[in-house]
């Protein structure tokens, strides 16, 4: 199973938005870039399957890669 990291998360978001990963900054509001709640739920589910400990509400509260990576990395540190 591939390890989840910031760049793989960025690539997943970019695929979902049909954008280049280079165009998605750590602090960009992903909802402003076009991510909607249905796609966010799909990403959350995909990342949970990859072993991340996260909840949709945590991701929706601050829709930036920096915030999401902070949640995932805390979960990995506690694994």
ZIZIHU-V487318 format. One record per residue. N is the residue number from 1. RES is the residue in three letters. PSI is psi in degrees with one decimal (none if undefined). BURIAL is I if it has 9 or more other ideal C-beta (glycine too) atoms within 8 Angstrom, else O. D_LAST is the distance of its C-alpha to the last C-alpha in whole Angstrom. Layout:
# ZIZIHU-V487318
n | res | psi | burial | d_last
N | RES | PSI | BURIAL | D_LAST
N | RES | PSI | BURIAL | D_LAST
This chain:
# ZIZIHU-V487318
n | res | psi | burial | d_last
1 | UNK | 128.7 | O | 15
2 | UNK | 146.3 | O | 16
3 | UNK | 136.1 | O | 13
4 | UNK | 129.3 | I | 13
5 | UNK | 175.0 | O | 15
6 | UNK | -42.5 | O | 17
7 | UNK | -34.2 | O | 20
8 | UNK | -35.5 | I | 19
9 | UNK | -42.3 | I | 19
10 | UNK | -43.3 | I | 22
11 | UNK | -39.8 | I | 24
12 | UNK | -44.5 | I | 23
13 | UNK | -44.7 | I | 24
14 | UNK | -43.4 | I | 27
15 | UNK | -43.5 | O | 28
16 | UNK | -35.7 | I | 28
17 | UNK | -3.9 | I | 30
18 | UNK | 47.7 | O | 32
19 | UNK | 169.3 | O | 32
20 | UNK | 139.1 | O | 31
21 | UNK | -30.0 | I | 28
22 | UNK | -20.3 | O | 30
23 | UNK | 1.3 | O | 31
24 | UNK | 109.7 | I | 28
25 | UNK | 159.4 | O | 27
26 | UNK | -34.8 | O | 24
27 | UNK | 9.0 | O | 26
28 | UNK | 138.1 | I | 28
29 | UNK | 111.6 | O | 28
30 | UNK | -24.4 | I | 27
31 | UNK | -37.7 | O | 29
32 | UNK | -26.5 | O | 32
33 | UNK | -4.0 | I | 32
34 | UNK | 0.5 | O | 32
35 | UNK | 129.7 | I | 29
36 | UNK | 173.8 | O | 29
37 | UNK | -33.6 | O | 27
38 | UNK | -43.5 | O | 28
39 | UNK | -36.3 | I | 26
40 | UNK | -41.1 | I | 24
41 | UNK | -39.9 | I | 23
42 | UNK | -43.9 | I | 23
43 | UNK | -44.9 | I | 20
44 | UNK | -43.2 | I | 18
45 | UNK | -45.0 | O | 18
46 | UNK | -43.5 | I | 18
47 | UNK | -34.1 | I | 15
48 | UNK | -40.9 | I | 13
49 | UNK | -28.8 | O | 15
50 | UNK | -0.3 | I | 13
51 | UNK | -0.2 | I | 9
52 | UNK | 143.0 | I | 10
53 | UNK | 100.0 | I | 9
54 | UNK | 159.7 | I | 13
55 | UNK | 149.6 | O | 16
56 | UNK | -45.6 | O | 20
57 | UNK | -37.3 | O | 21
58 | UNK | -39.5 | O | 18
59 | UNK | -41.2 | I | 19
60 | UNK | -27.2 | O | 23
61 | UNK | -32.4 | O | 23
62 | UNK | 96.1 | O | 23
63 | UNK | 63.8 | I | 24
64 | UNK | 150.7 | I | 23
65 | UNK | -36.8 | I | 21
66 | UNK | -45.7 | O | 20
67 | UNK | -44.5 | I | 19
68 | UNK | -40.9 | I | 17
69 | UNK | -36.1 | I | 15
70 | UNK | -43.0 | O | 14
71 | UNK | -49.9 | I | 13
72 | UNK | -44.5 | I | 11
73 | UNK | -33.6 | O | 10
74 | UNK | -41.4 | O | 9
75 | UNK | -37.8 | I | 6
76 | UNK | -36.1 | I | 5
77 | UNK | -31.1 | O | 6
78 | UNK | -1.1 | O | 4
79 | UNK | none | O | 0
